[in-house]
Amino acid sequence: MIKYYSIPADFSKNTIDSLALLNSKYSTSQVIETYGNITVDNIFGSGRSCCQLPGLDIDSLKKYVEYSRNKGIEFNYTFNASFVQNQEFTKKGVYKIKEFIYKIHKTGIKSLTIALPQLIELVNSMQLGFKIKASAISSIDNVNKALAYKWLNVDKIVICELINRDFHELRNIREAFGEKVELIVNTPCYKDCSYRMPHYNQISCDSVNVTNDVSFTYFEHKCMIRRYSDIANWMKINFIRPEDIKLYEKIGIQHFKLQGRQAILKDGDIVRTVEAYFQENFDGNLIDLINLFSKLNPFHVNIDNKKLEGFIEPFFKNQSFCKHNCNKCNYCRNFILKNLDVESIQTVCDMAQQYYQNVKTYADFISEVNVSDAQRISVNNIDAEDFKF
């Protein structure tokens, strides 16, 4: 079975050349597309804040798409904001969206990633022949949701990373939807994160114009604080190791995606990451792989990938092995205590916790905004300018 990969675009011809070489070198794995979006004169959001992405205008995008296609690699445009300020429900907004989609179509792009079902319906109504991929932001985590997007004539779905280890549900989705079911292999997201959708909404707004530093860092800091609060949390990230790709093949999954557009501006090595997954073998720090070998923060935990052999087996063999009740289950904790260098991991976690405790918090930020007794009485008369930060 051939495995197909979708890769974040850095919009470099050299990277496309390197990916094309990998495609010629390996017969059982292929990069079939890169993905991304413009940041110059962009009026609609995506799944990444604009300050995390390379500067790119529509003309540069068109040249990249043409070069990439000549090398046998397609491009998927990420039109996957989780919220577009209800513009899709006004005639003016629909006009702007259609105008934007026509602009994307003229570049030669043939596929879009979209999160919102109403935008999928809107794009389909334009009859431009786009193949649509339902984004991971759509939170597809069961058969009913998968079929709902199938009925919207979606070509492919990206499964919510939070069920990466639920092989029973993944098999059911694959059987119901069909071949084009895609999994994100290097997700950094914490298990069952309560901030997931609010974070996507924040990103959707900041993917056009960043509100301020508070907006940009709030969820990232929440994520870091929780991740470093307990060494067991590192095993609760829903990553898929290169060595474990074969287990997903067994249930019929052959489409995989690398996330990490935020690593592009921080010297990430996309090609090296791709080759590790092509080889289905990696000897090194798993966190490096998850981060595309980019040093996204100074607190670098070392999770020896080779010492994780067998970790995923209970999830694969036992239906509903994970009950999503970490309070009563110690599997992840016991595994990390038994197999990894706990002392070094704990040292880094302690350093990170100390650092983030001293970072200005959202609580500090909101405490700076005071409302006097008089203002409480006449709050409706307050000028909106008073609330700009």
VOPAGU-2260 file (C-alpha; in pm, 1 decimal, decimal comma):
REM VOPAGU-2260
SITE   aa  ch    i         X         Y         Z
SITE  MET   A    0       0,0       0,0       0,0
SITE  ILE   A    1     140,2     338,5     -99,0
SITE  LYS   A    2     133,9     607,1     170,8
SITE  TYR   A    3      52,6     962,8      60,3
SITE  TYR   A    4     174,6    1270,5     246,3
SITE  SER   A    5      57,9    1631,8     264,9
SITE  ILE   A    6     337,3    1868,7     370,3
SITE  PRO   A    7     344,1    2232,5     494,6
SITE  ALA   A    8     478,1    2463,8     225,7
SITE  ASP   A    9     777,3    2687,1     283,6
SITE  PHE   A   10     732,7    2815,0     -76,2
SITE  SER   A   11    1091,9    2732,5    -162,4
SITE  LYS   A   12    1176,9    2577,6    -497,7
SITE  ASN   A   13    1471,4    2401,8    -334,0
SITE  THR   A   14    1235,8    2226,1     -94,4
SITE  ILE   A   15    1012,8    2114,7    -382,1
SITE  ASP   A   16    1321,1    1980,6    -559,1
SITE  SER   A   17    1418,0    1784,9    -246,9
SITE  LEU   A   18    1067,0    1645,4    -201,1
SITE  ALA   A   19    1059,7    1539,2    -567,0
SITE  LEU   A   20    1388,8    1355,5    -510,9
SITE  LEU   A   21    1237,4    1173,6    -214,7
SITE  ASN   A   22     942,6    1074,7    -433,0
SITE  SER   A   23    1181,0     927,0    -689,4
SITE  LYS   A   24    1383,3     750,7    -421,1
SITE  TYR   A   25    1096,2     582,3    -235,6
SITE  SER   A   26     826,4     374,2    -401,0
SITE  THR   A   27     599,4     308,1    -101,6
SITE  SER   A   28     559,5     670,1      15,1
SITE  GLN   A   29     494,4     987,0    -184,7
SITE  VAL   A   30     448,0    1357,7    -114,4
SITE  ILE   A   31     141,9    1444,2    -319,7
SITE  GLU   A   32      88,6    1803,1    -207,8
SITE  THR   A   33     211,3    2093,4      -2,3
SITE  TYR   A   34     -30,5    2335,4     160,0
SITE  GLY   A   35     -49,5    2692,2     283,3
SITE  ASN   A   36    -192,4    3036,7     208,8
SITE  ILE   A   37    -101,1    3392,6     117,0
SITE  THR   A   38     -26,0    3648,3     387,5
SITE  VAL   A   39       4,6    3964,3     174,1
SITE  ASP   A   40    -334,3    4128,4     107,5
SITE  ASN   A   41    -505,1    3827,8     263,5
SITE  ILE   A   42    -859,1    3905,6     376,7
SITE  PHE   A   43    -968,7    3559,7     493,0
SITE  GLY   A   44    -821,5    3356,1     771,7
SITE  SER   A   45    -667,7    3012,8     796,3
SITE  GLY   A   46    -538,4    2779,2    1064,3
SITE  ARG   A   47    -220,4    2976,3    1144,1
SITE  SER   A   48    -151,6    3329,8    1267,5
SITE  CYS   A   49      -9,2    3543,5     988,5
SITE  CYS   A   50     302,8    3630,5    1189,6
SITE  GLN   A   51     397,0    3259,5    1193,7
SITE  LEU   A   52     397,5    3227,2     815,5
SITE  PRO   A   53     628,9    3332,3     531,0
SITE  GLY   A   54     534,8    3653,2     353,2
SITE  LEU   A   55     359,2    3553,5      31,2
SITE  ASP   A   56     147,6    3737,2    -224,3
SITE  ILE   A   57     -82,4    3593,4    -488,7
SITE  ASP   A   58     168,0    3627,4    -774,3
SITE  SER   A   59     439,7    3443,3    -581,9
SITE  LEU   A   60     187,1    3174,6    -493,5
SITE  LYS   A   61      99,7    3124,1    -860,7
SITE  LYS   A   62     466,7    3081,2    -955,4
SITE  TYR   A   63     517,3    2832,9    -670,3
SITE  VAL   A   64     211,0    2630,6    -772,6
SITE  GLU   A   65     332,5    2608,8   -1133,1
SITE  TYR   A   66     684,0    2504,7   -1031,2
SITE  SER   A   67     555,3    2249,3    -784,2
SITE  ARG   A   68     312,8    2094,7   -1031,9
SITE  ASN   A   69     593,4    2056,6   -1286,4
SITE  LYS   A   70     771,3    1847,9   -1023,5
SITE  GLY   A   71     464,9    1628,2    -974,9
SITE  ILE   A   72     350,8    1783,3    -646,4
SITE  GLU   A   73      15,3    1960,7    -616,6
SITE  PHE   A   74     -76,7    2248,8    -385,9
SITE  ASN   A   75    -369,4    2272,6    -144,3
SITE  TYR   A   76    -485,2    2618,4     -36,3
SITE  THR   A   77    -578,7    2645,9     332,3
SITE  PHE   A   78    -905,9    2836,1     350,9
SITE  ASN   A   79    -973,2    2678,7     689,1
SITE  ALA   A   80   -1061,5    2949,3     938,4
SITE  SER   A   81   -1298,5    2832,5    1210,0
SITE  PHE   A   82   -1479,6    3166,3    1202,8
SITE  VAL   A   83   -1512,0    3438,3     937,2
SITE  GLN   A   84   -1715,3    3691,1    1138,4
SITE  ASN   A   85   -2043,0    3567,9     983,7
SITE  GLN   A   86   -1948,7    3723,9     650,2
SITE  GLU   A   87   -2081,1    3414,2     476,8
SITE  PHE   A   88   -2431,6    3514,1     587,5
SITE  THR   A   89   -2435,4    3859,5     426,3
SITE  LYS   A   90   -2456,0    3938,2      54,1
SITE  LYS   A   91   -2153,5    4164,3      79,5
SITE  GLY   A   92   -1958,6    3891,8     259,4
SITE  VAL   A   93   -2055,3    3623,3       7,4
SITE  TYR   A   94   -1946,3    3853,4    -273,4
SITE  LYS   A   95   -1606,1    3906,5    -108,8
SITE  ILE   A   96   -1562,1    3533,5     -48,9
SITE  LYS   A   97   -1651,6    3444,4    -407,6
SITE  GLU   A   98   -1419,6    3715,8    -539,5
SITE  PHE   A   99   -1138,1    3574,1    -325,4
SITE  ILE   A  100   -1203,3    3214,7    -435,5
SITE  TYR   A  101   -1198,2    3319,8    -803,1
SITE  LYS   A  102    -860,0    3480,3    -737,5
SITE  ILE   A  103    -728,1    3155,5    -589,7
SITE  HIS   A  104    -873,2    2958,1    -881,3
SITE  LYS   A  105    -684,7    3173,6   -1133,2
SITE  THR   A  106    -352,4    3062,8    -980,8
SITE  GLY   A  107    -419,3    2709,0   -1101,9
SITE  ILE   A  108    -488,0    2568,3    -757,2
SITE  LYS   A  109    -723,3    2271,4    -771,9
SITE  SER   A  110    -785,9    2187,8    -407,2
SITE  LEU   A  111    -882,7    2369,7     -89,4
SITE  THR   A  112    -882,1    2280,1     277,6
SITE  ILE   A  113   -1195,1    2420,5     444,9
SITE  ALA   A  114   -1316,9    2388,2     803,5
SITE  LEU   A  115   -1668,7    2533,6     790,2
SITE  PRO   A  116   -1947,9    2336,3     620,9
SITE  GLN   A  117   -2123,2    2654,4     505,9
SITE  LEU   A  118   -1806,1    2763,2     323,6
SITE  ILE   A  119   -1781,1    2420,0     163,5
SITE  GLU   A  120   -2137,6    2465,6      39,0
SITE  LEU   A  121   -2054,9    2814,7     -87,4
SITE  VAL   A  122   -1743,8    2701,4    -277,5
SITE  ASN   A  123   -1924,9    2402,2    -426,5
SITE  SER   A  124   -2200,0    2634,0    -551,5
SITE  MET   A  125   -1940,0    2816,4    -764,1
SITE  GLN   A  126   -1878,6    2497,3    -968,1
SITE  LEU   A  127   -1509,0    2566,3   -1021,1
SITE  GLY   A  128   -1408,3    2203,6    -983,5
SITE  PHE   A  129   -1216,8    2240,2    -657,9
SITE  LYS   A  130   -1147,2    1921,8    -464,1
SITE  ILE   A  131   -1222,4    2002,5    -102,6
SITE  LYS   A  132   -1052,8    1860,3     202,2
SITE  ALA   A  133   -1233,7    1899,3     535,5
SITE  SER   A  134    -985,3    2042,6     783,6
SITE  ALA   A  135    -878,9    1890,9    1115,4
SITE  ILE   A  136   -1040,5    2204,8    1256,5
SITE  SER   A  137   -1374,7    2051,2    1154,1
SITE  SER   A  138   -1321,6    1809,3    1447,6
SITE  ILE   A  139   -1423,6    1494,7    1261,3
SITE  ASP   A  140   -1397,1    1221,4    1523,4
SITE  ASN   A  141   -1671,1     970,4    1440,3
SITE  VAL   A  142   -1855,1     812,5    1148,2
SITE  ASN   A  143   -2155,6    1044,0    1165,9
SITE  LYS   A  144   -1940,4    1354,0    1126,5
SITE  ALA   A  145   -1737,5    1191,9     850,3
SITE  LEU   A  146   -2051,7    1106,3     654,0
SITE  ALA   A  147   -2191,0    1456,9     705,8
SITE  TYR   A  148   -1891,5    1589,5     512,1
SITE  LYS   A  149   -1917,5    1312,8     255,2
SITE  TRP   A  150   -2271,6    1428,8     185,4
SITE  LEU   A  151   -2126,4    1776,3     123,9
SITE  ASN   A  152   -1922,5    1619,9    -159,4
SITE  VAL   A  153   -1593,5    1657,9      27,1
SITE  ASP   A  154   -1311,8    1468,3    -144,2
SITE  LYS   A  155   -1099,4    1404,3     166,6
SITE  ILE   A  156   -1125,5    1448,8     542,7
SITE  VAL   A  157    -854,9    1520,0     798,6
SITE  ILE   A  158    -938,8    1340,3    1120,1
SITE  CYS   A  159    -930,9    1522,6    1453,2
SITE  GLU   A  160    -591,2    1437,5    1603,8
SITE  LEU   A  161    -750,5    1363,8    1940,5
SITE  ILE   A  162    -858,8    1018,3    1815,6
SITE  ASN   A  163    -525,7     921,2    1659,4
SITE  ARG   A  164    -502,8     630,3    1904,1
SITE  ASP   A  165    -862,1     513,3    1874,0
SITE  PHE   A  166    -800,4     248,9    1608,6
SITE  HIS   A  167   -1153,1     110,2    1632,3
SITE  GLU   A  168   -1310,8     447,4    1550,2
SITE  LEU   A  169   -1052,3     518,8    1281,1
SITE  ARG   A  170   -1129,9     187,6    1113,7
SITE  ASN   A  171   -1503,0     264,1    1124,2
SITE  ILE   A  172   -1449,3     608,3     968,6
SITE  ARG   A  173   -1224,0     463,4     698,3
SITE  GLU   A  174   -1481,5     197,9     608,3
SITE  ALA   A  175   -1768,8     449,4     602,0
SITE  PHE   A  176   -1602,0     742,9     423,6
SITE  GLY   A  177   -1367,7     560,5     191,4
SITE  GLU   A  178    -999,5     574,7     103,2
SITE  LYS   A  179    -931,0     946,2     148,7
SITE  VAL   A  180    -904,3     968,4     525,1
SITE  GLU   A  181    -599,1    1164,3     642,2
SITE  LEU   A  182    -422,5    1165,6     980,8
SITE  ILE   A  183    -187,2    1428,6    1123,2
SITE  VAL   A  184     122,3    1239,0    1239,0
SITE  ASN   A  185     318,5    1501,7    1430,8
SITE  THR   A  186      52,5    1679,6    1629,5
SITE  PRO   A  187     184,8    1873,7    1930,0
SITE  CYS   A  188    -158,2    1910,1    2088,8
SITE  TYR   A  189    -229,0    1795,0    2441,2
SITE  LYS   A  190    -483,9    1517,8    2485,0
SITE  ASP   A  191    -847,0    1630,8    2521,1
SITE  CYS   A  192    -750,8    1997,3    2535,8
SITE  SER   A  193   -1037,4    2219,3    2651,0
SITE  TYR   A  194    -881,1    2516,5    2470,2
SITE  ARG   A  195    -887,2    2352,7    2126,9
SITE  MET   A  196   -1174,9    2539,2    1959,6
SITE  PRO   A  197   -1119,4    2875,9    2132,7
SITE  HIS   A  198    -757,7    2853,6    2017,5
SITE  TYR   A  199    -864,8    2790,9    1658,2
SITE  ASN   A  200   -1101,2    3088,5    1675,8
SITE  GLN   A  201    -819,6    3310,8    1801,6
SITE  ILE   A  202    -590,7    3188,7    1523,3
SITE  SER   A  203    -860,1    3251,1    1263,0
SITE  CYS   A  204    -877,2    3616,5    1362,9
SITE  ASP   A  205    -499,1    3653,3    1397,3
SITE  SER   A  206    -435,7    3481,7    1063,9
SITE  VAL   A  207    -533,9    3805,4     891,5
SITE  ASN   A  208    -414,0    4063,2    1146,1
SITE  VAL   A  209    -266,8    3978,2    1485,2
SITE  THR   A  210    -477,8    4144,1    1754,2
SITE  ASN   A  211    -190,4    4192,4    2000,4
SITE  ASP   A  212      68,0    3993,5    2195,2
SITE  VAL   A  213    -190,5    3888,0    2451,2
SITE  SER   A  214    -403,8    3727,1    2184,6
SITE  PHE   A  215    -107,2    3560,6    2013,8
SITE  THR   A  216      52,3    3414,1    2328,8
SITE  TYR   A  217    -246,6    3332,3    2552,1
SITE  PHE   A  218    -322,2    2983,3    2423,6
SITE  GLU   A  219      41,2    2898,4    2354,3
SITE  HIS   A  220     129,1    2975,8    2714,4
SITE  LYS   A  221    -168,2    2776,6    2842,0
SITE  CYS   A  222     -46,8    2484,1    2634,2
SITE  MET   A  223     310,1    2512,7    2761,3
SITE  ILE   A  224     205,9    2544,8    3125,2
SITE  ARG   A  225      -5,3    2232,1    3105,8
SITE  ARG   A  226     239,6    2029,4    2898,2
SITE  TYR   A  227     528,3    2092,5    3138,1
SITE  SER   A  228     317,4    2046,8    3452,3
SITE  ASP   A  229     352,5    1667,1    3452,3
SITE  ILE   A  230     606,8    1441,2    3281,2
SITE  ALA   A  231     327,5    1198,7    3188,9
SITE  ASN   A  232     175,6    1465,1    2964,2
SITE  TRP   A  233     444,1    1405,4    2702,7
SITE  MET   A  234     300,2    1061,3    2636,0
SITE  LYS   A  235     -50,9    1204,7    2606,1
SITE  ILE   A  236      32,7    1401,9    2290,8
SITE  ASN   A  237    -139,7    1217,7    2005,9
SITE  PHE   A  238     171,3    1173,6    1791,4
SITE  ILE   A  239     218,7     892,0    1541,2
SITE  ARG   A  240     573,9     759,0    1533,6
SITE  PRO   A  241     725,4     669,4    1193,7
SITE  GLU   A  242     761,1     310,9    1315,8
SITE  ASP   A  243     387,9     292,5    1393,4
SITE  ILE   A  244     263,7     396,6    1048,3
SITE  LYS   A  245     233,0      24,6     967,5
SITE  LEU   A  246     -42,1     -14,3    1229,7
SITE  TYR   A  247    -251,4     250,6    1056,6
SITE  GLU   A  248    -191,6      78,3     723,6
SITE  LYS   A  249    -346,7    -234,0     873,6
SITE  ILE   A  250    -677,8     -53,0     920,1
SITE  GLY   A  251    -666,6      92,7     569,5
SITE  ILE   A  252    -523,9     440,3     637,7
SITE  GLN   A  253    -282,0     553,8     368,0
SITE  HIS   A  254    -307,4     934,0     376,7
SITE  PHE   A  255     -96,4    1125,2     629,0
SITE  LYS   A  256     -26,1    1490,0     699,8
SITE  LEU   A  257     260,1    1679,2     860,7
SITE  GLN   A  258     163,0    1993,3    1048,1
SITE  GLY   A  259     409,7    2266,4    1135,8
SITE  ARG   A  260     373,0    2576,2     922,1
SITE  GLN   A  261     475,1    2771,1    1234,5
SITE  ALA   A  262     816,1    2597,4    1223,5
SITE  ILE   A  263     901,7    2725,5     875,3
SITE  LEU   A  264    1020,0    3065,6     996,7
SITE  LYS   A  265    1221,3    2900,2    1274,7
SITE  ASP   A  266    1456,1    2689,7    1061,3
SITE  GLY   A  267    1243,8    2376,4    1056,0
SITE  ASP   A  268    1370,0    2089,3     839,2
SITE  ILE   A  269    1067,6    1963,3     650,4
SITE  VAL   A  270    1258,8    1730,8     417,4
SITE  ARG   A  271    1438,7    1552,2     701,6
SITE  THR   A  272    1107,0    1499,9     879,1
SITE  VAL   A  273     941,3    1364,8     565,9
SITE  GLU   A  274    1221,8    1118,1     503,7
SITE  ALA   A  275    1195,5     981,0     857,7
SITE  TYR   A  276     830,2     899,5     788,7
SITE  PHE   A  277     913,2     757,8     445,8
SITE  GLN   A  278    1170,3     530,4     609,0
SITE  GLU   A  279     929,0     453,4     894,3
SITE  ASN   A  280    1226,3     472,8    1123,7
SITE  PHE   A  281    1374,7     746,9    1339,7
SITE  ASP   A  282    1660,6     730,7    1587,4
SITE  GLY   A  283    1649,7    1049,2    1791,4
SITE  ASN   A  284    1432,5    1281,3    1996,5
SITE  LEU   A  285    1064,4    1244,4    1906,3
SITE  ILE   A  286     998,9    1607,2    2004,1
SITE  ASP   A  287    1244,1    1715,1    1732,4
SITE  LEU   A  288    1037,1    1522,9    1481,4
SITE  ILE   A  289     709,9    1671,8    1605,8
SITE  ASN   A  290     859,4    2020,6    1574,1
SITE  LEU   A  291    1015,6    1957,0    1229,2
SITE  PHE   A  292    1356,1    1995,0    1400,5
SITE  SER   A  293    1278,1    2356,4    1485,1
SITE  LYS   A  294    1363,1    2492,0    1832,2
SITE  LEU   A  295    1022,3    2643,1    1894,8
SITE  ASN   A  296    1098,8    2709,8    2261,3
SITE  PRO   A  297    1409,3    2692,3    2484,5
SITE  PHE   A  298    1278,4    2412,3    2706,1
SITE  HIS   A  299    1380,4    2108,1    2509,8
SITE  VAL   A  300    1259,2    1778,3    2650,5
SITE  ASN   A  301    1429,6    1466,7    2514,0
SITE  ILE   A  302    1193,3    1178,3    2438,1
SITE  ASP   A  303    1402,7     895,5    2293,2
SITE  ASN   A  304    1187,4     769,1    2006,6
SITE  LYS   A  305    1338,0     420,3    2007,4
SITE  LYS   A  306    1241,1     373,5    2373,0
SITE  LEU   A  307     874,1     421,1    2281,8
SITE  GLU   A  308     859,2      87,8    2100,4
SITE  GLY   A  309     544,5     -96,3    2204,7
SITE  PHE   A  310     375,7     207,3    2361,5
SITE  ILE   A  311      94,3     213,4    2105,3
SITE  GLU   A  312      29,7    -163,4    2104,0
SITE  PRO   A  313    -243,9    -169,1    2375,1
SITE  PHE   A  314    -435,9     100,6    2188,6
SITE  PHE   A  315    -418,4    -104,7    1870,2
SITE  LYS   A  316    -503,5    -441,1    2023,9
SITE  ASN   A  317    -771,5    -342,0    2273,9
SITE  GLN   A  318   -1082,7    -157,8    2159,4
SITE  SER   A  319   -1140,1     155,4    2368,1
SITE  PHE   A  320    -819,4      95,8    2562,8
SITE  CYS   A  321    -811,5     465,5    2647,2
SITE  LYS   A  322   -1111,0     568,1    2857,9
SITE  HIS   A  323   -1015,5     938,4    2850,5
SITE  ASN   A  324    -990,4     928,5    3228,7
SITE  CYS   A  325    -627,5     996,9    3315,1
SITE  ASN   A  326    -730,8    1045,7    3675,6
SITE  LYS   A  327    -776,8     669,0    3708,5
SITE  CYS   A  328    -544,5     537,5    3438,3
SITE  ASN   A  329    -168,4     545,2    3486,0
SITE  TYR   A  330     -60,7     379,8    3162,3
SITE  CYS   A  331     118,7     684,5    3016,6
SITE  ARG   A  332     281,4     771,3    3348,0
SITE  ASN   A  333     398,0     416,1    3414,2
SITE  PHE   A  334     537,8     385,3    3061,7
SITE  ILE   A  335     743,2     701,6    3085,7
SITE  LEU   A  336     868,9     611,9    3434,5
SITE  LYS   A  337     978,5     270,5    3314,1
SITE  ASN   A  338    1130,8     357,9    2977,4
SITE  LEU   A  339    1261,7     715,1    2967,4
SITE  ASP   A  340    1512,2     937,6    3146,0
SITE  VAL   A  341    1267,2    1080,7    3395,7
SITE  GLU   A  342    1520,8    1293,9    3580,7
SITE  SER   A  343    1627,1    1491,7    3274,7
SITE  ILE   A  344    1265,2    1536,2    3160,1
SITE  GLN   A  345    1161,2    1655,7    3506,1
SITE  THR   A  346    1450,4    1902,9    3517,2
SITE  VAL   A  347    1336,9    2067,4    3193,3
SITE  CYS   A  348     974,5    2067,1    3308,4
SITE  ASP   A  349    1070,7    2240,6    3633,7
SITE  MET   A  350    1264,9    2507,9    3444,8
SITE  ALA   A  351     972,6    2567,2    3209,5
SITE  GLN   A  352     723,2    2590,7    3493,7
SITE  GLN   A  353     939,0    2847,5    3671,5
SITE  TYR   A  354     970,1    3051,8    3353,4
SITE  TYR   A  355     600,3    3053,4    3266,4
SITE  GLN   A  356     503,0    3141,0    3622,6
SITE  ASN   A  357     694,4    3466,8    3578,1
SITE  VAL   A  358     544,2    3551,4    3240,9
SITE  LYS   A  359     267,5    3808,9    3242,7
SITE  THR   A  360     -61,1    3619,7    3243,4
SITE  TYR   A  361    -404,6    3694,1    3106,8
SITE  ALA   A  362    -516,5    3747,7    3467,0
SITE  ASP   A  363    -260,7    4029,4    3494,2
SITE  PHE   A  364    -381,6    4173,2    3166,1
SITE  ILE   A  365    -750,4    4184,4    3253,5
SITE  SER   A  366    -675,5    4323,9    3598,6
SITE  GLU   A  367    -538,9    4634,9    3427,5
SITE  VAL   A  368    -884,2    4713,9    3291,0
SITE  ASN   A  369   -1085,5    4871,9    3572,0
SITE  VAL   A  370   -1446,2    4984,4    3574,4
SITE  SER   A  371   -1539,7    5251,8    3828,2
SITE  ASP   A  372   -1871,1    5260,1    4014,6
SITE  ALA   A  373   -1991,4    5537,7    3785,2
SITE  GLN   A  374   -1899,3    5338,4    3477,8
SITE  ARG   A  375   -2079,1    5031,3    3609,3
SITE  ILE   A  376   -2395,4    5236,3    3630,0
SITE  SER   A  377   -2357,0    5392,9    3284,9
SITE  VAL   A  378   -2164,5    5120,2    3103,8
SITE  ASN   A  379   -2375,7    5157,0    2790,6
SITE  ASN   A  380   -2247,6    5512,3    2748,8
SITE  ILE   A  381   -1877,6    5418,3    2745,0
SITE  ASP   A  382   -1698,2    5506,0    2425,3
SITE  ALA   A  383   -1573,9    5198,7    2239,3
SITE  GLU   A  384   -1235,1    5370,4    2205,7
SITE  ASP   A  385   -1186,4    5318,5    2579,8
SITE  PHE   A  386   -1161,6    4944,8    2520,6
SITE  LYS   A  387    -899,6    4935,8    2248,2
SITE  PHE   A  388    -578,1    4778,9    2369,3
